[in-house]
């Protein structure tokens, strides 16, 4: 397992590859979930929360890790970087 960024003595509960497989609702410049293609009520579209899946992983805590808030099946993500801003005029395409 990998160490948590900035906490090298704490091991991750999920590897990077497994986390990408299990958490299919993340929105990064590398991965676009189905919900991100939906137009919002104000006519704009969602923008990627992170520049890469790796950046998402480093800012996400999983069940059993320090800083995780939520249930066993949820991840807890903070520190979104919004590389393209928080909304877009058209759906994001990789």
N, C-alpha and C positions, 0 to 999 in steps of 0.2 A: 504494500500500500504506500501511497505517497504521503508526505508530510504536508500539513496545512501551511500555506504561505505565511511567513512571519512567525510560525509556531512549529519550528522544525522538530521539536520533541513530541508533538502530537500527531499520531497517525490518522490518516483519512479512513473513514468507514467504507467508502466506495472509491474504487479507482476511477480515474478520469473516463476511461472507455465505458465502464459499467454505468456511471452516472449519466453519460450522454444517451445510452440505450434506455435507461429507466425513466428519465425525466424529459419527456417529449413535448412539454409545453414551454420550455425556455425559448426566448427569442433573442438570438444573437446574429451578427452579420454572417455567421457560418450556418445557422439553422433557423428556418422560418416555419413556425407551427401553423396549422390551419387557421387558428383563430386570428392570426395577424393579418390575414387577407381580408378580414371583414372591415367595412367602413364604419367609423364611429358615428354617433349621433350628430356631431358637429361637422361631418363631411370629410374629416381627415382620417388618416390611417395610422396605425401604431408603428412606432419606429423600434429598431433593435435596441435592447437594453444594454448590450455589451458588444464590443468590437469582435470578440471571438468566443468560441466555446471554452477555451482555456481561461479567459478572463472571467466568464460566468462561474466556472468551477472554483476558481480561487476566491470568489466572493460569495460562495454558497456553503451552507452548513447542512449536514445530513443527520438523520436520527442517530443519537448516540455521540455526537460531536459537541464540544463546548460551543455555546452560542446558538445552538439549534432551538428554534421556537416552533412548535407545531406538533403534529401527530407523527406516528411512525412512517406514514406514507408521504409526508410532505418534506420539501426542502425549504430552507430559509435563506433568502438571498438579500443582500444589502450592497450598497456601493455601486449601483448602476451608473455607468459612465455616459450613456446616451450619445454615442459617437456621431449620430446624425440629427440630434435634437430629439424632443419628445413626441413629435408628430410629423407626419409626412403628407404631402398633397396627393400621392399615389401609393399603392401598395409597394412595399420593399421587395425587390427582386435581387437575388444573389448574382 
